[in-house]
């Protein structure tokens, strides 16, 4: 008889430990954009974070993230072989910068890894107002302006080597300044398009703001598995990174991770691991 009672207690205990979406919704630090959206539990060794995903804002990005997280999407493993398992389990937050963001999703743990494929950004420049902002009023986009100006100078002066540049340095510098001045009259959207970004104005994009989760990348249309969670508003990243959700509970865990001692590469000296990602039902 005691055996049956113990079994019943264990069964009840296992059910009560299951996290239900409806229960978490009551405890969120801010309301969900829509309760129909996916809500995930990202369990780490420093605590739990609950993140709402935005399939209406970035459908392919959300599909990719959930597919990898739940083990439903095939990827190329670090040994070069195809695999299909919960991708993020055991991966660490390899880059952490206080008052900026925490970054994870790299199987190599050094910022160079991914799932073996890349896909396009899902961003609306108009929804973010980038079509209305002049470059001269947005100094945070100067890096892109300089890259575009340099490319134009090299094309116009037919510079193909370091030797060519040395021979035409004076002319190149003068033309570079002229190009920068012309670019300053463009909108941020126009500049980013010149830099290779492509926008879809059918999407209701949201800005790279505090607590949002966005895709990390190496430039236009190079999304894979890496993501970052914003500790503060990082609006200067608008137009360059796809936002696909927001951290709604566990913000203290985010701050705890951000406070960990780091090395010269912003890698935490204490390993912060994603133990599991669960889609709440």
Backbone bond lengths (Angstrom), bond angles and torsions (degrees), N, CA, C in turn:
res aa  C-N    CA-C-N  psi(-1)  N-CA   C-N-CA  omega(-1)  CA-C   N-CA-C  phi
1 X - - - 1.464 - - 1.529 110.69 -
2 X 1.315 115.66 -42.59 1.462 119.53 179.65 1.533 111.62 -61.54
3 X 1.346 115.63 -35.57 1.467 120.60 179.52 1.518 110.26 -60.36
4 X 1.350 117.58 -43.12 1.456 121.59 -178.23 1.524 111.18 -68.57
5 X 1.315 116.95 -37.84 1.466 121.08 177.83 1.523 110.49 -63.83
6 X 1.348 115.87 -44.10 1.465 120.75 179.06 1.521 110.60 -62.10
7 X 1.330 117.60 -43.85 1.457 122.22 178.66 1.517 110.97 -60.57
8 X 1.330 116.43 -41.25 1.458 120.82 179.23 1.515 110.84 -64.52
9 X 1.324 116.75 -41.60 1.471 120.58 178.96 1.516 111.52 -64.23
10 X 1.325 116.05 -40.52 1.463 120.07 178.51 1.515 110.75 -63.98
11 X 1.314 117.00 -39.71 1.470 121.32 179.44 1.511 111.16 -64.56
12 X 1.346 115.22 -45.19 1.458 119.38 178.49 1.515 110.73 -61.56
13 X 1.352 115.54 -41.21 1.467 119.99 -179.81 1.502 112.61 -62.32
14 X 1.347 116.44 -40.79 1.461 119.22 -178.17 1.517 111.13 -66.87
15 X 1.336 117.20 -36.58 1.457 120.56 179.16 1.525 110.69 -67.72
16 X 1.346 115.65 -42.79 1.460 119.70 -176.40 1.514 112.22 -67.78
17 X 1.355 117.67 -21.66 1.462 121.07 -178.98 1.522 112.21 -81.78
18 X 1.343 117.57 -12.50 1.455 120.55 -179.99 1.526 109.96 -71.94
19 X 1.337 115.81 130.58 1.459 120.30 -179.38 1.521 109.29 -85.86
20 X 1.317 116.53 122.85 1.454 121.55 -179.26 1.522 110.38 -101.68
21 X 1.319 115.78 142.75 1.461 121.35 -179.48 1.525 111.37 -58.45
22 X 1.310 116.85 -44.16 1.465 120.22 -176.53 1.526 111.73 -62.31
23 X 1.350 117.02 -32.65 1.464 120.59 179.75 1.522 111.04 -74.33
24 X 1.330 116.32 -39.91 1.468 120.65 -179.84 1.524 110.72 -66.34
25 X 1.331 116.90 -38.82 1.467 121.45 -179.04 1.525 111.26 -54.64
26 X 1.316 116.38 -35.70 1.467 120.87 -179.12 1.531 112.38 -68.10
27 X 1.337 116.86 -20.96 1.462 121.31 -173.04 1.525 113.67 -109.47
28 X 1.330 118.07 6.32 1.465 121.10 -176.46 1.524 111.44 -66.83
29 X 1.333 115.11 150.75 1.468 120.87 -179.62 1.524 111.94 -79.66
30 X 1.327 116.67 -15.70 1.460 121.83 168.79 1.521 107.25 -153.60
31 X 1.348 117.93 152.01 1.472 120.31 -176.18 1.526 112.41 -63.47
32 X 1.327 115.47 153.12 1.456 120.53 174.71 1.524 109.94 -68.44
33 X 1.323 116.24 151.43 1.465 121.03 172.96 1.526 109.11 -60.94
34 X 1.322 115.65 -40.11 1.466 122.43 174.82 1.520 107.96 -155.23
35 X 1.326 116.41 132.07 1.454 119.41 179.70 1.518 112.56 -70.28
36 X 1.332 116.98 -9.07 1.462 121.05 174.74 1.531 111.70 -81.70
37 X 1.336 116.97 -14.56 1.459 120.79 179.57 1.528 110.91 -70.19
38 X 1.333 117.21 153.39 1.473 119.59 175.13 1.535 110.13 -63.42
39 X 1.321 115.91 139.48 1.463 122.89 174.97 1.519 106.57 -123.09
40 X 1.330 116.93 121.84 1.459 120.36 -177.05 1.519 111.20 -113.37
41 X 1.316 114.47 151.33 1.453 122.40 170.49 1.517 106.50 -103.59
42 X 1.338 116.76 118.32 1.460 121.85 173.77 1.527 106.85 -101.96
43 X 1.317 114.97 102.55 1.458 120.56 -176.84 1.531 109.40 -88.09
44 X 1.324 117.14 123.38 1.467 121.64 177.98 1.524 109.53 -120.31
45 X 1.316 116.87 169.12 1.461 120.28 178.58 1.526 112.76 -73.27
46 X 1.344 116.82 -4.27 1.459 120.91 175.98 1.524 112.24 -111.48
47 X 1.323 117.11 3.09 1.460 119.40 178.66 1.519 112.25 137.39
48 X 1.320 115.15 177.07 1.460 121.91 -175.44 1.524 112.27 -100.47
49 X 1.330 115.76 140.62 1.459 121.84 174.08 1.524 108.08 -125.69
50 X 1.337 115.82 134.06 1.462 122.16 -179.56 1.525 108.60 -110.07
51 X 1.324 115.52 124.71 1.458 121.45 -171.93 1.527 110.34 -125.95
52 X 1.320 115.57 126.93 1.464 120.98 172.24 1.521 108.48 -85.03
53 X 1.320 117.45 133.00 1.461 122.19 176.87 1.524 109.53 -101.19
54 X 1.338 116.27 149.26 1.464 122.42 -174.39 1.534 111.27 -112.56
55 X 1.324 119.25 82.52 1.466 120.22 179.67 1.518 113.75 -66.51
56 X 1.330 117.95 -24.65 1.469 119.66 178.04 1.528 111.11 -76.82
57 X 1.320 117.45 -24.85 1.471 122.51 -178.42 1.530 110.63 -85.76
58 X 1.330 116.13 -42.67 1.473 120.87 -176.88 1.528 109.12 -143.82
59 X 1.323 117.67 75.98 1.467 121.28 -172.50 1.523 115.15 -60.00
60 X 1.328 117.40 -45.52 1.463 118.46 -177.38 1.528 110.51 -71.03
61 X 1.323 116.28 -35.95 1.464 120.39 -179.93 1.520 110.75 -64.15
62 X 1.332 116.82 -44.25 1.463 121.17 178.36 1.529 110.29 -64.75
63 X 1.318 116.30 -43.07 1.463 120.43 178.65 1.528 110.91 -60.01
64 X 1.325 116.35 -42.40 1.458 121.09 179.62 1.526 111.16 -65.30
65 X 1.336 115.89 -46.41 1.460 120.49 -177.79 1.531 110.98 -62.10
66 X 1.333 116.40 -47.94 1.459 120.12 -179.66 1.525 111.44 -66.77
67 X 1.329 116.40 -39.11 1.456 119.98 178.80 1.520 111.88 -59.67
68 X 1.330 116.49 -43.97 1.465 120.70 177.35 1.525 110.98 -69.26
69 X 1.339 116.26 -45.38 1.467 120.85 -175.38 1.522 112.70 -62.29
70 X 1.332 116.25 -38.40 1.464 120.80 -174.86 1.532 113.24 -94.44
71 X 1.327 116.24 2.26 1.459 119.67 177.84 1.508 114.62 76.97
72 X 1.327 116.62 24.54 1.464 120.59 -178.09 1.528 112.96 -102.96
73 X 1.332 117.32 -5.53 1.463 121.01 -175.71 1.535 109.82 -119.12
74 X 1.296 116.22 130.65 1.459 121.47 179.84 1.526 110.80 -73.22
75 X 1.313 116.42 143.17 1.468 121.93 177.09 1.522 109.02 -143.02
76 X 1.310 115.83 168.95 1.460 121.13 176.20 1.519 108.75 -95.53
77 X 1.325 116.47 121.11 1.459 121.79 -176.79 1.529 110.50 -75.18
78 X 1.327 115.95 171.57 1.474 120.32 -177.72 1.527 112.40 -65.11
79 X 1.336 117.17 -17.83 1.465 120.30 176.74 1.523 112.43 -89.26
80 X 1.355 116.06 3.31 1.459 120.35 178.30 1.518 114.34 88.54
81 X 1.330 117.04 -2.43 1.462 120.93 -178.64 1.526 110.79 -95.51
82 X 1.330 116.23 151.89 1.451 121.40 177.41 1.528 109.46 -71.54
83 X 1.332 115.34 142.32 1.465 120.16 -178.96 1.517 109.64 -144.39
84 X 1.323 115.46 161.27 1.460 121.56 178.86 1.522 108.14 -150.12
85 X 1.305 115.75 96.37 1.461 123.25 -179.31 1.527 107.24 -157.81
86 X 1.324 119.27 169.55 1.466 119.92 176.67 1.536 110.97 -57.95
87 X 1.308 116.02 102.96 1.467 123.72 -168.69 1.523 113.09 -60.29
88 X 1.338 117.50 -42.83 1.456 120.69 -170.13 1.524 114.13 -82.26
89 X 1.325 117.44 -13.82 1.461 119.72 -177.71 1.531 110.93 -62.84
90 X 1.322 116.25 123.59 1.461 121.11 179.39 1.510 114.58 91.53
91 X 1.357 117.29 -9.49 1.462 119.17 178.29 1.524 109.75 -80.19
92 X 1.314 115.83 156.33 1.463 120.51 -175.47 1.531 111.45 -111.47
93 X 1.312 114.96 164.49 1.459 120.75 167.44 1.531 105.93 -82.84
94 X 1.320 115.78 104.37 1.461 120.63 -170.39 1.524 113.70 -89.15
95 X 1.346 117.19 -12.37 1.466 120.78 -178.67 1.518 108.34 -139.44
96 X 1.309 115.84 121.14 1.460 121.89 -176.20 1.525 109.22 -134.68
97 X 1.334 116.34 123.51 1.461 120.94 -179.88 1.529 108.52 -131.59
98 X 1.344 117.40 112.74 1.468 120.26 179.07 1.525 111.46 -56.51
99 X 1.327 116.24 145.75 1.465 122.59 -178.61 1.527 112.59 60.85
100 X 1.343 115.93 23.39 1.463 120.60 176.29 1.528 109.56 -140.93
101 X 1.335 117.57 -81.43 1.458 119.64 -176.40 1.523 110.86 -167.90
102 X 1.352 115.15 167.98 1.463 121.92 169.32 1.525 107.20 -119.00
103 X 1.330 117.27 139.51 1.467 121.57 -173.39 1.520 110.66 -124.99
104 X 1.331 115.71 136.99 1.457 121.21 179.15 1.511 111.65 -146.71
105 X 1.343 115.30 -171.23 1.462 120.40 177.52 1.506 115.34 92.27
106 X 1.341 117.60 15.78 1.458 121.32 -179.63 1.528 109.66 -108.81
107 X 1.333 118.61 114.84 1.467 120.42 -179.31 1.527 113.30 -66.43
108 X 1.316 117.34 -19.32 1.468 120.41 177.40 1.529 112.21 -86.83
109 X 1.327 115.50 -23.38 1.451 119.93 177.35 1.514 115.58 76.62
110 X 1.331 116.96 14.51 1.467 119.12 -179.40 1.531 113.36 -129.56
111 X 1.334 116.25 8.21 1.462 120.24 179.04 1.518 114.61 92.35
112 X 1.332 118.30 -0.94 1.466 121.03 -176.75 1.526 113.12 -107.90
113 X 1.328 117.25 -5.73 1.461 119.84 -173.39 1.513 114.27 -93.58
114 X 1.322 114.47 167.20 1.463 120.88 179.81 1.511 110.53 -170.35
115 X 1.331 117.17 -167.25 1.472 121.21 -176.67 1.532 113.78 -90.73
116 X 1.333 116.48 3.46 1.465 118.82 179.57 1.506 113.78 91.17
117 X 1.315 117.64 9.50 1.463 122.12 176.11 1.526 108.06 -151.36
118 X 1.323 115.57 166.93 1.462 121.57 177.27 1.520 109.07 -134.72
119 X 1.326 115.95 154.84 1.461 119.65 177.04 1.521 110.09 -142.95
120 X 1.330 115.39 167.75 1.456 121.39 -169.03 1.528 113.39 -76.68
121 X 1.325 114.77 159.42 1.461 121.55 174.73 1.529 109.83 -68.57
122 X 1.333 115.28 157.89 1.466 121.87 174.02 1.528 107.02 -128.82
123 X 1.327 115.05 87.53 1.466 121.27 -173.27 1.522 109.90 -139.64
124 X 1.322 115.92 138.16 1.460 122.21 171.28 1.524 108.43 -107.98
125 X 1.326 116.57 113.17 1.470 120.08 178.83 1.527 111.18 -65.59
126 X 1.326 116.50 -35.58 1.465 120.03 -178.23 1.526 111.30 -69.70
127 X 1.333 116.81 -39.88 1.460 119.45 177.93 1.525 111.65 -61.73
128 X 1.327 116.17 -28.64 1.466 121.77 179.45 1.530 112.32 -90.97
129 X 1.334 116.64 -3.76 1.464 121.05 178.84 1.512 114.43 77.06
130 X 1.326 117.47 16.12 1.468 120.35 -176.51 1.520 112.68 -74.22
131 X 1.327 116.21 -16.09 1.463 119.89 176.89 1.521 111.73 -77.39
132 X 1.342 116.88 -13.04 1.469 121.86 -177.23 1.533 112.71 -103.05
133 X 1.325 117.19 -12.84 1.468 120.98 -175.62 1.529 109.97 -97.06
134 X 1.305 116.74 123.29 1.464 120.87 176.60 1.525 109.46 -77.52
135 X 1.317 115.00 146.36 1.454 119.76 -179.85 1.529 111.78 -58.93
136 X 1.324 117.17 -36.80 1.465 120.12 -179.35 1.527 112.02 -63.61
137 X 1.330 116.81 -17.86 1.460 121.36 177.98 1.527 112.01 -101.62
138 X 1.337 116.45 7.05 1.463 121.37 -178.01 1.528 109.96 -133.89
139 X 1.325 117.19 73.95 1.471 121.23 -175.62 1.522 114.39 -60.82
140 X 1.323 117.65 -20.55 1.468 119.80 -178.32 1.524 112.80 -69.37
141 X 1.324 117.66 -10.95 1.466 121.01 178.47 1.524 112.15 -100.20
142 X 1.329 117.11 17.37 1.458 120.96 -178.14 1.525 112.35 -65.56
143 X 1.312 117.16 -31.05 1.468 119.31 179.39 1.520 110.24 -61.19
144 X 1.335 116.66 -45.84 1.469 120.61 178.37 1.522 110.56 -64.62
145 X 1.340 116.99 -38.22 1.462 120.90 178.94 1.523 110.54 -62.54
146 X 1.306 116.72 -42.34 1.461 120.55 -179.48 1.519 111.83 -66.61
147 X 1.340 116.56 -38.79 1.460 119.96 178.44 1.527 111.32 -65.16
148 X 1.352 115.99 -42.99 1.464 120.14 179.10 1.524 110.02 -66.08
149 X 1.325 117.66 -44.02 1.467 121.69 -179.89 1.533 110.56 -62.08
150 X 1.318 116.39 -42.81 1.463 120.13 179.56 1.529 110.93 -62.29
151 X 1.336 116.49 -43.89 1.460 120.03 179.49 1.536 110.84 -61.00
152 X 1.334 116.26 -42.10 1.467 120.06 179.28 1.520 111.38 -63.71
153 X 1.327 116.53 -41.82 1.468 120.94 179.49 1.524 110.35 -62.00
154 X 1.323 116.08 -45.85 1.459 119.80 -178.96 1.525 111.49 -62.61
155 X 1.331 116.38 -37.92 1.464 119.84 179.50 1.522 111.28 -69.46
156 X 1.329 116.47 -45.01 1.468 120.47 -176.92 1.524 112.53 -67.78
157 X 1.332 116.40 -34.46 1.465 119.76 -178.60 1.531 112.61 -98.70
158 X 1.349 115.66 5.29 1.460 121.10 179.16 1.528 111.80 53.98
159 X 1.315 115.78 45.89 1.463 121.47 178.52 1.520 108.54 -87.91
160 X 1.329 116.57 118.11 1.463 121.64 -175.88 1.527 112.97 -122.80
161 X 1.311 117.20 -2.70 1.458 120.08 -178.85 1.519 109.82 -152.17
162 X 1.329 115.53 168.86 1.461 120.79 176.27 1.517 110.26 -63.31
163 X 1.306 115.41 -33.74 1.471 119.89 179.22 1.533 110.68 -65.76
164 X 1.337 116.62 -42.35 1.468 120.63 176.68 1.526 110.33 -59.95
165 X 1.323 115.93 -42.60 1.461 120.57 -178.49 1.524 110.99 -63.45
166 X 1.311 116.71 -42.42 1.470 120.24 179.81 1.533 111.35 -62.29
167 X 1.313 116.34 -38.83 1.463 120.42 -179.08 1.530 111.84 -70.03
168 X 1.326 115.95 -30.60 1.467 120.34 -174.65 1.537 112.43 -113.29
169 X 1.328 116.53 23.03 1.452 120.75 -173.02 1.522 113.39 -57.88
170 X 1.307 117.70 -47.87 1.462 120.74 -177.31 1.530 110.76 -62.22
171 X 1.316 116.10 -46.46 1.460 121.08 179.57 1.529 110.51 -64.95
172 X 1.328 116.36 -38.60 1.463 121.33 -178.94 1.526 111.16 -65.90
173 X 1.320 117.35 -42.17 1.465 121.26 179.69 1.523 111.52 -62.78
174 X 1.338 115.71 -43.05 1.469 119.95 -179.91 1.522 110.85 -64.82
175 X 1.339 116.27 -43.42 1.464 120.79 179.81 1.535 111.10 -67.44
176 X 1.322 115.92 -35.44 1.464 120.56 179.00 1.533 110.70 -60.17
177 X 1.319 117.16 -46.18 1.465 121.58 179.62 1.530 111.14 -63.21
178 X 1.327 115.90 -37.17 1.459 120.57 178.21 1.524 111.03 -65.89
179 X 1.339 116.08 -42.21 1.463 120.79 179.31 1.526 111.19 -64.29
180 X 1.327 116.73 -42.36 1.469 121.07 178.86 1.524 110.57 -59.48
181 X 1.311 116.33 -42.91 1.468 120.96 -179.78 1.518 111.44 -63.22
182 X 1.323 116.93 -39.56 1.464 120.68 178.27 1.536 111.33 -68.05
183 X 1.308 115.87 -40.09 1.464 120.19 -179.58 1.529 111.94 -65.26
184 X 1.303 117.72 -30.54 1.463 121.39 -178.65 1.523 113.04 -61.56
185 X 1.314 117.44 -19.59 1.460 121.50 179.45 1.528 112.08 -87.11
186 X 1.320 116.47 -8.60 1.465 120.18 178.66 1.520 110.67 -82.21
187 X 1.321 116.36 162.48 1.459 120.67 172.14 1.531 108.20 -78.92
188 X 1.328 115.97 162.35 1.460 120.36 177.16 1.529 109.67 -60.94
189 X 1.327 117.01 -38.07 1.463 119.79 177.53 1.526 111.19 -59.38
190 X 1.314 117.20 -47.17 1.465 121.19 -179.29 1.525 111.17 -61.96
191 X 1.322 116.55 -40.91 1.464 120.09 178.66 1.522 110.80 -62.87
192 X 1.336 116.65 -48.02 1.460 119.75 -177.94 1.524 111.42 -64.33
193 X 1.320 117.14 -33.21 1.463 119.68 175.72 1.522 110.80 -65.54
194 X 1.321 116.64 -38.31 1.474 120.14 175.55 1.529 111.08 -64.62
195 X 1.355 115.46 -29.52 1.466 120.45 -179.91 1.529 112.44 -83.13
196 X 1.353 117.15 -1.09 1.456 120.44 175.03 1.506 116.23 108.49
197 X 1.337 117.87 -1.75 1.461 120.68 178.47 1.525 110.22 -78.24
198 X 1.351 116.17 144.45 1.448 122.26 177.68 1.525 108.56 -123.83
199 X 1.317 116.53 135.98 1.454 120.96 -173.27 1.524 111.69 -116.43
200 X 1.323 114.88 151.97 1.456 122.10 177.86 1.529 107.64 -123.41
201 X 1.318 116.37 102.32 1.465 120.58 -173.83 1.525 113.47 -78.20
202 X 1.323 117.01 5.02 1.463 120.10 172.90 1.529 110.83 -81.53
203 X 1.323 116.84 -15.16 1.464 121.02 -175.98 1.530 111.51 -88.12
204 X 1.331 118.06 141.69 1.469 121.69 177.61 1.531 111.05 -89.32
205 X 1.322 117.17 61.26 1.467 121.22 -174.33 1.519 112.51 -57.10
206 X 1.331 114.97 147.90 1.465 121.42 175.22 1.530 107.93 -114.41
207 X 1.338 117.52 153.86 1.464 120.22 -175.77 1.529 114.08 -71.81
208 X 1.315 114.66 162.60 1.467 121.93 175.42 1.524 106.74 -78.48
209 X 1.323 115.55 85.37 1.465 121.55 -173.96 1.524 110.44 -116.32
210 X 1.315 115.94 176.38 1.454 122.07 -177.20 1.526 111.72 -54.31
211 X 1.314 115.27 131.07 1.468 125.96 177.01 1.524 114.57 76.26
212 X 1.323 119.06 -2.31 1.471 118.48 175.89 1.524 109.54 -74.38
213 X 1.330 115.12 154.70 1.458 121.92 175.25 1.523 107.29 -109.64
214 X 1.331 116.65 133.42 1.462 121.77 -174.98 1.523 109.87 -138.19
215 X 1.318 114.85 161.31 1.464 120.16 179.02 1.526 110.90 -80.04
216 X 1.325 115.62 131.89 1.463 120.97 170.60 1.524 107.48 -83.39
217 X 1.323 116.57 148.80 1.461 119.30 -178.97 1.519 111.30 -153.86
218 X 1.322 115.11 177.91 1.465 121.62 178.45 1.522 110.66 -114.02
219 X 1.335 116.24 22.65 1.452 121.41 -177.23 1.511 110.10 133.51
220 X 1.329 117.63 -171.33 1.461 120.93 -176.81 1.531 113.08 -58.58
221 X 1.335 115.90 132.58 1.464 122.35 171.45 1.529 113.84 57.58
222 X 1.330 116.45 42.30 1.473 121.00 178.65 1.532 110.70 -123.78
223 X 1.327 116.31 34.86 1.462 120.10 179.18 1.523 110.61 -74.15
224 X 1.338 115.07 147.98 1.459 119.84 177.67 1.514 110.32 -145.56
225 X 1.325 116.69 -92.95 1.465 121.62 -179.31 1.526 112.89 -126.45
226 X 1.337 116.92 -19.09 1.462 118.70 -175.48 1.530 111.47 -75.85
227 X 1.329 114.91 142.30 1.457 121.86 -178.40 1.521 109.09 -141.90
228 X 1.330 116.37 166.09 1.459 119.71 173.68 1.520 109.63 -141.30
229 X 1.327 114.93 150.23 1.458 122.12 177.32 1.523 107.62 -111.02
230 X 1.330 115.79 125.09 1.458 121.22 -173.98 1.525 112.06 -79.40
231 X 1.317 115.95 128.68 1.458 121.37 177.68 1.525 110.16 -83.90
232 X 1.330 116.55 -29.70 1.466 122.91 179.05 1.528 108.39 -134.41
233 X 1.334 116.06 176.06 1.467 120.27 172.67 1.528 108.68 -66.72
234 X 1.313 116.25 124.48 1.469 121.32 177.65 1.529 109.29 -122.50
235 X 1.316 115.46 58.61 1.460 120.86 -173.39 1.528 113.63 -63.73
236 X 1.323 116.38 -20.49 1.476 118.60 178.76 1.530 111.93 -69.02
237 X 1.333 116.68 -7.30 1.466 121.24 175.46 1.525 111.92 -93.85
238 X 1.341 116.97 -3.08 1.463 120.28 179.81 1.519 111.28 -57.58
239 X 1.318 115.09 135.92 1.461 120.23 179.13 1.516 113.06 91.40
240 X 1.329 116.52 -12.71 1.470 120.39 -176.16 1.524 113.08 -114.68
241 X 1.327 117.10 -15.58 1.466 120.62 -178.31 1.523 109.76 -137.47
242 X 1.334 115.86 133.26 1.454 121.66 -179.21 1.529 110.73 -78.07
243 X 1.325 115.93 118.81 1.465 121.25 173.57 1.521 108.17 -85.53
244 X 1.349 117.09 131.23 1.465 118.36 -177.45 1.526 113.53 -134.43
245 X 1.332 117.43 14.48 1.456 118.97 176.94 1.517 111.68 173.18
246 X 1.347 115.17 -173.46 1.464 119.62 -178.11 1.525 110.81 -151.64
247 X 1.314 115.48 140.26 1.458 123.25 175.57 1.526 108.86 -76.09
248 X 1.341 115.96 117.42 1.465 120.54 -174.73 1.526 113.61 -111.15
249 X 1.316 117.06 -13.83 1.461 120.62 176.07 1.523 107.99 -153.08
250 X 1.353 115.23 141.42 1.460 119.46 -176.82 1.519 111.55 97.31
251 X 1.312 116.17 24.41 1.464 120.02 179.61 1.524 111.50 -67.79
252 X 1.328 116.17 -24.36 1.461 120.04 174.11 1.528 110.44 -67.43
253 X 1.335 116.76 -32.14 1.462 121.22 177.01 1.526 109.64 -67.94
254 X 1.327 116.31 -40.89 1.468 121.13 176.04 1.525 110.13 -56.83
255 X 1.322 116.90 -46.68 1.466 120.92 -179.63 1.526 110.92 -66.82
256 X 1.318 116.91 -34.88 1.462 120.86 178.27 1.528 110.69 -63.55
257 X 1.339 115.05 -43.12 1.467 119.94 178.08 1.527 110.25 -64.91
258 X 1.331 116.18 -41.39 1.468 121.04 -178.10 1.520 112.03 -64.67
259 X 1.333 117.18 -25.00 1.465 121.10 -175.86 1.531 113.48 -87.44
260 X 1.321 117.30 -4.12 1.465 120.62 -177.64 1.531 110.61 -68.01
261 X 1.316 116.03 143.41 1.472 121.11 178.57 1.523 109.61 -63.63
262 X 1.328 116.19 138.85 1.464 121.43 -175.15 1.529 111.08 -123.31
263 X 1.334 115.91 161.92 1.458 119.90 173.67 1.523 110.32 -90.27
264 X 1.322 117.35 -170.93 1.473 120.96 -176.18 1.521 113.40 -67.73
265 X 1.346 116.67 -14.65 1.472 121.51 177.60 1.523 112.29 -101.03
266 X 1.326 116.82 13.71 1.471 123.65 -178.98 1.521 112.80 64.95
267 X 1.328 116.17 23.03 1.461 120.88 176.01 1.526 108.49 -90.78
268 X 1.347 117.79 128.14 1.464 119.91 -179.60 1.533 112.01 -59.09
269 X 1.325 115.76 135.84 1.464 120.00 176.85 1.521 110.66 -74.55
270 X 1.319 116.44 -25.94 1.467 121.77 171.77 1.518 107.53 -99.56
271 X 1.312 118.02 125.63 1.462 120.82 -175.58 1.522 111.37 -68.49
272 X 1.329 115.61 128.80 1.465 121.95 176.39 1.524 107.33 -111.11
273 X 1.319 116.46 112.47 1.459 121.90 -169.92 1.527 111.95 -111.04
274 X 1.321 115.34 138.73 1.473 121.22 168.56 1.522 106.76 -82.24
275 X 1.317 116.04 108.68 1.467 119.77 -177.46 1.525 111.78 -79.36
276 X 1.329 116.03 -37.85 1.460 119.37 -178.46 1.525 110.02 -166.27
277 X 1.318 115.98 149.04 1.472 121.49 171.60 1.524 107.07 -120.07
278 X 1.329 115.24 125.04 1.462 121.96 -175.94 1.525 109.58 -120.38
279 X 1.319 116.58 129.84 1.459 121.68 172.91 1.524 107.68 -84.90
280 X 1.326 116.05 116.31 1.460 120.50 -175.76 1.531 110.89 -77.47
281 X 1.292 114.81 139.54 1.473 121.25 -179.17 1.520 109.96 -111.11
